[in-house]
Amino acid sequence: MSEANWRKSSYSGAGDGNSCIELALIGTTVALRESDDPRTILATTPVKLGALLRSIKAGELDHLAAAPEA
């Protein structure tokens, strides 16, 4: 996937210490990777990525970030 045109948000800034998620469209597949570790790539479809983003925006996954109960 090195031939992919990786893009990152303009909000992330430039330079070291500005890690973010980068996206690339490869055929009909959306590839995602962390800018600070580009060797690990997650592949999905535009429909599934859209569903994930809608769930995040709606707060449906907030419980996953909550501290575990003692």
Distance bins in CASP14 RR format, pairs under 12 A and 6 or more apart:
PFRMAT RR
TARGET T0000
AUTHOR 0000-0000-0000
RMODE 2
METHOD distances of the structure
MODEL  1
1 22 0 0 0 0 0 1 0 0 0 0 0
1 23 0 0 0 0 0 1 0 0 0 0 0
1 24 1 0 0 1 0 0 0 0 0 0 0
1 25 0 0 0 0 0 1 0 0 0 0 0
1 26 1 0 0 1 0 0 0 0 0 0 0
1 27 0 0 0 0 0 1 0 0 0 0 0
1 29 0 0 0 0 1 0 0 0 0 0 0
1 30 0 0 0 0 0 1 0 0 0 0 0
1 31 1 0 1 0 0 0 0 0 0 0 0
1 32 0 0 0 0 0 1 0 0 0 0 0
1 33 0 0 0 0 1 0 0 0 0 0 0
1 38 0 0 0 0 1 0 0 0 0 0 0
1 39 0 0 0 0 0 1 0 0 0 0 0
1 40 0 0 0 0 0 1 0 0 0 0 0
1 41 1 0 1 0 0 0 0 0 0 0 0
1 42 0 0 0 0 0 1 0 0 0 0 0
1 43 0 0 0 0 1 0 0 0 0 0 0
2 24 0 0 0 0 0 1 0 0 0 0 0
2 26 0 0 0 0 0 1 0 0 0 0 0
2 31 0 0 0 0 0 1 0 0 0 0 0
2 33 0 0 0 0 0 1 0 0 0 0 0
2 38 0 0 0 0 1 0 0 0 0 0 0
2 39 0 0 0 0 0 1 0 0 0 0 0
2 41 0 0 0 0 0 1 0 0 0 0 0
3 24 0 0 0 0 1 0 0 0 0 0 0
3 26 0 0 0 0 1 0 0 0 0 0 0
3 27 0 0 0 0 0 1 0 0 0 0 0
3 31 0 0 0 0 0 1 0 0 0 0 0
4 22 0 0 0 0 1 0 0 0 0 0 0
4 23 0 0 0 0 1 0 0 0 0 0 0
4 24 1 1 0 0 0 0 0 0 0 0 0
4 25 1 0 0 1 0 0 0 0 0 0 0
4 26 1 0 1 0 0 0 0 0 0 0 0
4 27 0 0 0 0 1 0 0 0 0 0 0
4 29 0 0 0 0 1 0 0 0 0 0 0
4 30 0 0 0 0 0 1 0 0 0 0 0
4 31 1 0 0 1 0 0 0 0 0 0 0
4 32 0 0 0 0 0 1 0 0 0 0 0
4 33 0 0 0 0 1 0 0 0 0 0 0
4 38 0 0 0 0 0 1 0 0 0 0 0
4 41 0 0 0 0 1 0 0 0 0 0 0
4 43 0 0 0 0 0 1 0 0 0 0 0
5 22 0 0 0 0 0 1 0 0 0 0 0
5 23 0 0 0 0 1 0 0 0 0 0 0
5 24 1 0 1 0 0 0 0 0 0 0 0
5 25 1 0 0 1 0 0 0 0 0 0 0
5 26 0 0 0 0 1 0 0 0 0 0 0
5 27 0 0 0 0 0 1 0 0 0 0 0
5 31 0 0 0 0 0 1 0 0 0 0 0
6 20 0 0 0 0 0 1 0 0 0 0 0
6 21 0 0 0 0 0 1 0 0 0 0 0
6 22 1 0 1 0 0 0 0 0 0 0 0
6 23 1 0 0 1 0 0 0 0 0 0 0
6 24 1 0 1 0 0 0 0 0 0 0 0
6 25 0 0 0 0 0 1 0 0 0 0 0
6 26 0 0 0 0 0 1 0 0 0 0 0
6 30 0 0 0 0 0 1 0 0 0 0 0
6 31 0 0 0 0 1 0 0 0 0 0 0
6 32 0 0 0 0 1 0 0 0 0 0 0
6 33 1 0 0 1 0 0 0 0 0 0 0
6 34 0 0 0 0 0 1 0 0 0 0 0
6 35 0 0 0 0 1 0 0 0 0 0 0
6 38 1 0 0 1 0 0 0 0 0 0 0
6 41 0 0 0 0 1 0 0 0 0 0 0
7 20 0 0 0 0 0 1 0 0 0 0 0
7 21 0 0 0 0 0 1 0 0 0 0 0
7 22 1 0 0 1 0 0 0 0 0 0 0
7 23 1 0 1 0 0 0 0 0 0 0 0
7 24 1 0 0 1 0 0 0 0 0 0 0
7 25 0 0 0 0 1 0 0 0 0 0 0
7 30 0 0 0 0 0 1 0 0 0 0 0
7 31 0 0 0 0 0 1 0 0 0 0 0
7 32 0 0 0 0 0 1 0 0 0 0 0
7 33 0 0 0 0 0 1 0 0 0 0 0
7 35 0 0 0 0 0 1 0 0 0 0 0
8 14 0 0 0 0 1 0 0 0 0 0 0
8 15 0 0 0 0 0 1 0 0 0 0 0
8 18 0 0 0 0 1 0 0 0 0 0 0
8 19 0 0 0 0 1 0 0 0 0 0 0
8 20 1 0 1 0 0 0 0 0 0 0 0
8 21 1 0 0 1 0 0 0 0 0 0 0
8 22 1 0 1 0 0 0 0 0 0 0 0
8 23 1 0 0 1 0 0 0 0 0 0 0
8 24 0 0 0 0 0 1 0 0 0 0 0
8 32 0 0 0 0 0 1 0 0 0 0 0
8 33 0 0 0 0 1 0 0 0 0 0 0
8 34 0 0 0 0 0 1 0 0 0 0 0
8 35 1 0 0 1 0 0 0 0 0 0 0
8 36 0 0 0 0 0 1 0 0 0 0 0
8 38 0 0 0 0 0 1 0 0 0 0 0
9 18 0 0 0 0 1 0 0 0 0 0 0
9 19 0 0 0 0 0 1 0 0 0 0 0
9 20 1 0 1 0 0 0 0 0 0 0 0
9 21 1 0 0 1 0 0 0 0 0 0 0
9 22 0 0 0 0 1 0 0 0 0 0 0
9 23 0 0 0 0 1 0 0 0 0 0 0
9 35 0 0 0 0 0 1 0 0 0 0 0
10 18 0 0 0 0 0 1 0 0 0 0 0
10 20 0 0 0 0 0 1 0 0 0 0 0
11 18 0 0 0 0 1 0 0 0 0 0 0
11 20 0 0 0 0 1 0 0 0 0 0 0
11 21 0 0 0 0 0 1 0 0 0 0 0
12 18 1 0 1 0 0 0 0 0 0 0 0
12 19 1 0 0 1 0 0 0 0 0 0 0
12 20 1 1 0 0 0 0 0 0 0 0 0
12 21 0 0 0 0 1 0 0 0 0 0 0
12 22 0 0 0 0 1 0 0 0 0 0 0
12 23 0 0 0 0 0 1 0 0 0 0 0
12 34 0 0 0 0 0 1 0 0 0 0 0
12 35 1 0 0 1 0 0 0 0 0 0 0
12 36 0 0 0 0 0 1 0 0 0 0 0
13 19 0 0 0 0 0 1 0 0 0 0 0
13 20 0 0 0 0 1 0 0 0 0 0 0
13 35 0 0 0 0 0 1 0 0 0 0 0
14 20 0 0 0 0 0 1 0 0 0 0 0
14 35 0 0 0 0 0 1 0 0 0 0 0
15 35 0 0 0 0 1 0 0 0 0 0 0
15 36 0 0 0 0 0 1 0 0 0 0 0
16 35 0 0 0 0 0 1 0 0 0 0 0
16 36 0 0 0 0 1 0 0 0 0 0 0
17 34 0 0 0 0 0 1 0 0 0 0 0
17 35 0 0 0 0 1 0 0 0 0 0 0
17 36 1 0 0 1 0 0 0 0 0 0 0
18 34 0 0 0 0 0 1 0 0 0 0 0
18 35 1 0 0 1 0 0 0 0 0 0 0
18 36 0 0 0 0 1 0 0 0 0 0 0
19 33 0 0 0 0 0 1 0 0 0 0 0
19 34 1 0 0 1 0 0 0 0 0 0 0
19 35 1 0 1 0 0 0 0 0 0 0 0
19 36 1 0 1 0 0 0 0 0 0 0 0
19 37 0 0 0 0 1 0 0 0 0 0 0
19 38 0 0 0 0 0 1 0 0 0 0 0
20 32 0 0 0 0 0 1 0 0 0 0 0
20 33 0 0 0 0 0 1 0 0 0 0 0
20 34 1 0 0 1 0 0 0 0 0 0 0
20 35 1 0 1 0 0 0 0 0 0 0 0
20 36 0 0 0 0 1 0 0 0 0 0 0
20 37 0 0 0 0 0 1 0 0 0 0 0
20 38 0 0 0 0 0 1 0 0 0 0 0
21 30 0 0 0 0 0 1 0 0 0 0 0
21 31 0 0 0 0 0 1 0 0 0 0 0
21 32 1 0 1 0 0 0 0 0 0 0 0
21 33 1 0 0 1 0 0 0 0 0 0 0
21 34 1 0 0 1 0 0 0 0 0 0 0
21 35 1 0 0 1 0 0 0 0 0 0 0
21 36 0 0 0 0 0 1 0 0 0 0 0
21 37 0 0 0 0 0 1 0 0 0 0 0
21 38 0 0 0 0 0 1 0 0 0 0 0
21 40 0 0 0 0 0 1 0 0 0 0 0
21 41 0 0 0 0 0 1 0 0 0 0 0
21 42 0 0 0 0 1 0 0 0 0 0 0
21 49 0 0 0 0 0 1 0 0 0 0 0
21 52 0 0 0 0 0 1 0 0 0 0 0
21 53 0 0 0 0 0 1 0 0 0 0 0
21 56 0 0 0 0 0 1 0 0 0 0 0
22 30 0 0 0 0 0 1 0 0 0 0 0
22 31 0 0 0 0 1 0 0 0 0 0 0
22 32 1 0 0 1 0 0 0 0 0 0 0
22 33 1 0 1 0 0 0 0 0 0 0 0
22 34 1 0 0 1 0 0 0 0 0 0 0
22 35 1 0 1 0 0 0 0 0 0 0 0
22 36 0 0 0 0 0 1 0 0 0 0 0
22 37 0 0 0 0 0 1 0 0 0 0 0
22 38 1 0 0 1 0 0 0 0 0 0 0
22 40 0 0 0 0 0 1 0 0 0 0 0
22 41 0 0 0 0 1 0 0 0 0 0 0
22 42 0 0 0 0 0 1 0 0 0 0 0
23 29 0 0 0 0 0 1 0 0 0 0 0
23 30 1 0 0 1 0 0 0 0 0 0 0
23 31 1 0 0 1 0 0 0 0 0 0 0
23 32 1 0 1 0 0 0 0 0 0 0 0
23 33 0 0 0 0 1 0 0 0 0 0 0
23 34 0 0 0 0 0 1 0 0 0 0 0
23 35 0 0 0 0 0 1 0 0 0 0 0
23 41 0 0 0 0 0 1 0 0 0 0 0
23 42 0 0 0 0 0 1 0 0 0 0 0
23 43 0 0 0 0 0 1 0 0 0 0 0
23 44 0 0 0 0 0 1 0 0 0 0 0
23 46 0 0 0 0 0 1 0 0 0 0 0
23 49 0 0 0 0 1 0 0 0 0 0 0
23 50 0 0 0 0 0 1 0 0 0 0 0
23 53 0 0 0 0 0 1 0 0 0 0 0
24 30 1 0 0 1 0 0 0 0 0 0 0
24 31 1 0 1 0 0 0 0 0 0 0 0
24 32 0 0 0 0 1 0 0 0 0 0 0
24 33 0 0 0 0 1 0 0 0 0 0 0
24 38 0 0 0 0 0 1 0 0 0 0 0
24 41 0 0 0 0 1 0 0 0 0 0 0
24 42 0 0 0 0 0 1 0 0 0 0 0
24 43 0 0 0 0 1 0 0 0 0 0 0
24 44 0 0 0 0 0 1 0 0 0 0 0
25 31 1 0 0 1 0 0 0 0 0 0 0
25 32 0 0 0 0 0 1 0 0 0 0 0
25 43 0 0 0 0 0 1 0 0 0 0 0
25 44 0 0 0 0 0 1 0 0 0 0 0
25 45 0 0 0 0 0 1 0 0 0 0 0
25 46 0 0 0 0 1 0 0 0 0 0 0
25 49 0 0 0 0 0 1 0 0 0 0 0
26 32 0 0 0 0 0 1 0 0 0 0 0
26 33 0 0 0 0 0 1 0 0 0 0 0
26 41 0 0 0 0 1 0 0 0 0 0 0
26 43 1 0 0 1 0 0 0 0 0 0 0
26 44 0 0 0 0 0 1 0 0 0 0 0
26 45 0 0 0 0 0 1 0 0 0 0 0
26 46 0 0 0 0 0 1 0 0 0 0 0
27 43 0 0 0 0 0 1 0 0 0 0 0
27 45 0 0 0 0 0 1 0 0 0 0 0
27 46 0 0 0 0 0 1 0 0 0 0 0
28 43 0 0 0 0 0 1 0 0 0 0 0
28 44 0 0 0 0 0 1 0 0 0 0 0
28 45 1 0 0 1 0 0 0 0 0 0 0
28 46 1 0 0 1 0 0 0 0 0 0 0
28 47 0 0 0 0 0 1 0 0 0 0 0
28 48 0 0 0 0 0 1 0 0 0 0 0
28 49 0 0 0 0 0 1 0 0 0 0 0
29 41 0 0 0 0 0 1 0 0 0 0 0
29 42 0 0 0 0 0 1 0 0 0 0 0
29 43 1 0 1 0 0 0 0 0 0 0 0
29 44 1 0 0 1 0 0 0 0 0 0 0
29 45 1 0 0 1 0 0 0 0 0 0 0
29 46 0 0 0 0 1 0 0 0 0 0 0
29 47 0 0 0 0 0 1 0 0 0 0 0
29 48 0 0 0 0 0 1 0 0 0 0 0
29 49 0 0 0 0 0 1 0 0 0 0 0
30 41 0 0 0 0 0 1 0 0 0 0 0
30 42 0 0 0 0 1 0 0 0 0 0 0
30 43 1 0 0 1 0 0 0 0 0 0 0
30 44 1 0 1 0 0 0 0 0 0 0 0
30 45 1 0 0 1 0 0 0 0 0 0 0
30 46 1 0 1 0 0 0 0 0 0 0 0
30 47 0 0 0 0 1 0 0 0 0 0 0
30 48 0 0 0 0 1 0 0 0 0 0 0
30 49 1 0 1 0 0 0 0 0 0 0 0
30 50 0 0 0 0 1 0 0 0 0 0 0
30 52 0 0 0 0 0 1 0 0 0 0 0
30 53 0 0 0 0 0 1 0 0 0 0 0
31 38 0 0 0 0 0 1 0 0 0 0 0
31 40 0 0 0 0 0 1 0 0 0 0 0
31 41 1 0 1 0 0 0 0 0 0 0 0
31 42 1 0 0 1 0 0 0 0 0 0 0
31 43 1 0 1 0 0 0 0 0 0 0 0
31 44 0 0 0 0 1 0 0 0 0 0 0
31 45 0 0 0 0 0 1 0 0 0 0 0
31 46 0 0 0 0 0 1 0 0 0 0 0
31 49 0 0 0 0 0 1 0 0 0 0 0
32 38 0 0 0 0 0 1 0 0 0 0 0
32 40 0 0 0 0 1 0 0 0 0 0 0
32 41 1 0 0 1 0 0 0 0 0 0 0
32 42 1 0 1 0 0 0 0 0 0 0 0
32 43 1 0 0 1 0 0 0 0 0 0 0
32 44 1 0 0 1 0 0 0 0 0 0 0
32 45 0 0 0 0 0 1 0 0 0 0 0
32 46 0 0 0 0 0 1 0 0 0 0 0
32 48 0 0 0 0 0 1 0 0 0 0 0
32 49 1 0 0 1 0 0 0 0 0 0 0
32 50 0 0 0 0 0 1 0 0 0 0 0
32 52 0 0 0 0 0 1 0 0 0 0 0
32 53 0 0 0 0 0 1 0 0 0 0 0
33 39 1 0 0 1 0 0 0 0 0 0 0
33 40 1 0 0 1 0 0 0 0 0 0 0
33 41 1 0 1 0 0 0 0 0 0 0 0
33 42 1 0 0 1 0 0 0 0 0 0 0
33 43 0 0 0 0 1 0 0 0 0 0 0
34 40 1 0 0 1 0 0 0 0 0 0 0
34 41 0 0 0 0 1 0 0 0 0 0 0
34 42 0 0 0 0 1 0 0 0 0 0 0
42 48 0 0 0 0 0 1 0 0 0 0 0
42 49 0 0 0 0 1 0 0 0 0 0 0
42 52 0 0 0 0 0 1 0 0 0 0 0
43 49 0 0 0 0 0 1 0 0 0 0 0
44 50 0 0 0 0 1 0 0 0 0 0 0
44 51 0 0 0 0 1 0 0 0 0 0 0
44 52 1 0 0 1 0 0 0 0 0 0 0
44 53 0 0 0 0 0 1 0 0 0 0 0
45 51 0 0 0 0 1 0 0 0 0 0 0
45 52 0 0 0 0 0 1 0 0 0 0 0
46 52 0 0 0 0 0 1 0 0 0 0 0
46 53 0 0 0 0 0 1 0 0 0 0 0
47 53 0 0 0 0 0 1 0 0 0 0 0
47 54 0 0 0 0 0 1 0 0 0 0 0
48 54 0 0 0 0 0 1 0 0 0 0 0
48 55 0 0 0 0 0 1 0 0 0 0 0
49 55 0 0 0 0 0 1 0 0 0 0 0
49 56 0 0 0 0 0 1 0 0 0 0 0
50 56 0 0 0 0 1 0 0 0 0 0 0
50 57 0 0 0 0 1 0 0 0 0 0 0
50 58 0 0 0 0 0 1 0 0 0 0 0
51 57 0 0 0 0 0 1 0 0 0 0 0
51 58 0 0 0 0 0 1 0 0 0 0 0
51 60 0 0 0 0 0 1 0 0 0 0 0
51 61 0 0 0 0 0 1 0 0 0 0 0
52 58 0 0 0 0 0 1 0 0 0 0 0
52 59 0 0 0 0 0 1 0 0 0 0 0
52 60 0 0 0 0 1 0 0 0 0 0 0
52 61 0 0 0 0 1 0 0 0 0 0 0
52 64 0 0 0 0 0 1 0 0 0 0 0
53 59 0 0 0 0 0 1 0 0 0 0 0
53 60 0 0 0 0 0 1 0 0 0 0 0
53 61 0 0 0 0 0 1 0 0 0 0 0
54 60 0 0 0 0 1 0 0 0 0 0 0
54 61 0 0 0 0 0 1 0 0 0 0 0
55 61 1 0 1 0 0 0 0 0 0 0 0
55 62 0 0 0 0 1 0 0 0 0 0 0
55 63 0 0 0 0 0 1 0 0 0 0 0
55 64 0 0 0 0 0 1 0 0 0 0 0
56 62 0 0 0 0 1 0 0 0 0 0 0
56 64 0 0 0 0 0 1 0 0 0 0 0
56 65 0 0 0 0 0 1 0 0 0 0 0
59 65 0 0 0 0 1 0 0 0 0 0 0
59 66 0 0 0 0 0 1 0 0 0 0 0
63 69 0 0 0 0 0 1 0 0 0 0 0
END
